[in-house]
Amino acid sequence: MRVILGVTGCIAAYKSVVILRLLQKSGFEVFPVMTRHAQEFITPLTLEKLSGNKVICGVFDDRSTEIEHIALARRSDLLLMAPATANLIGKMAHGIADDFLSTLYLSTTTPVVLAPAMNVEMWRHPATQNNLQMLRKRGVVIVEPEPGYLACGEEGEGRLAQPESIVQTALEVLRPVKSLLGKKILVTAGPTIEDIDPVRFISNRSSGKMGYAIAHEAAQRGATVTLITGPTYLPAPSGVRVLPVRSAVEMRDAVLSHFADADVVVMAAAVSDFTPVTVEAHKIKKATASSVLQLHPAPDILEEIGKLKQSQFLVGFAAETQNPLENARLKLREKRLDLVVLNDVSQPGVGFQSDYNQITVISPDGECEDLPLLPKHQVAQLLWDRISKRLFAIAPEGARGA
Ligand code: CTP
């Protein structure tokens, strides 16, 4: 396998040396390409000596008859941009080809993986986020930067992801591991909305991002995935059947009608616990309204399927702000779960509405594993690793996935 390693001008450029080495260890031949600014941080000679290949820096580096960016694009299996600056991301999003690397991007038909690195405000800027969204829609795989201490002295998201996870992503893109092939997986996500009247409702702050990432990752691993989702603003994950619902009752009905057929159910939705006794057909007028809203309990979907479960592997979430471990273990027992994912939502930047999550995975045998604060798509990967380990450990021989 041949990888083009595109290196752009930021302090994290020095990490491209480690990335190059890890790519080689994974069996890749590496063709480095550097922008003009990247050469301010490391020299082409370093990457040339390590890769054993000429490092291309400019459009007119090679005066042979070959059109070099086209020839290189055709010779490779993957284009990996690491680190990628906000400038490169902007150029890629808008089709600007004013140097070798951005021209190469337009010429390539291979998968593209992008590992951004920049200042936290540059990362959060709507221009950067919109550009990334455009690239994601085109199928570019983004290895999200990590939060932490940045070279500029500020703290926040923007630090280049770990070289190991960048190379792992490159490997998965080229050789996706279909470890869940043949498995039917039901995932719920988002909030539910409990209507009071045509203009008012009760809901919660769930964005749906965690559940969508879990559904996406299961599909990547070859599973047949159905995502039952409350209202969110998220695009449908590719390769996933999406069933939109609104209320807890609608979600319950959808879950029950797919439950018997499922091998694994992951209840990541933030289901309302209460719903109004009556939904008014017309807007309640304040002059005639009572100041007390009558509620009754919404169905506890997970508890219900916990009672019905046969061979299904059930994963629940526990969103807690107090006594997190104790409360999560209680949910594990009471809802007859095979795993519970604890979210301490009292921590800043964790869980609801954030792109990051920090989870603790707790199993009935008492194992309790804290995972680091990570982008939700990486949390989803780690969670599926843990679910798979247990799923295949308890499945009878022959019933295991491919
Ligand atoms: N859940 C559910 N139906 C509900 C409420 C929750 O299926 N009506 C599921 C959630 O999807 C989650 C798990 O149960 O997987 C735990 O949800 P959580 O909101 O943490 O706890 P609750 O069971 O609602 O209990 P409490 O609000 O008292 O913490």
Residues whose N, C-alpha, C, O or C-beta is under 5 A from the ligand:
A	BS01	CTP	M267 A268 A269 A270 V271 S272 D273 A298 P299 D300 I301 L302 G316 F317 A318 A319
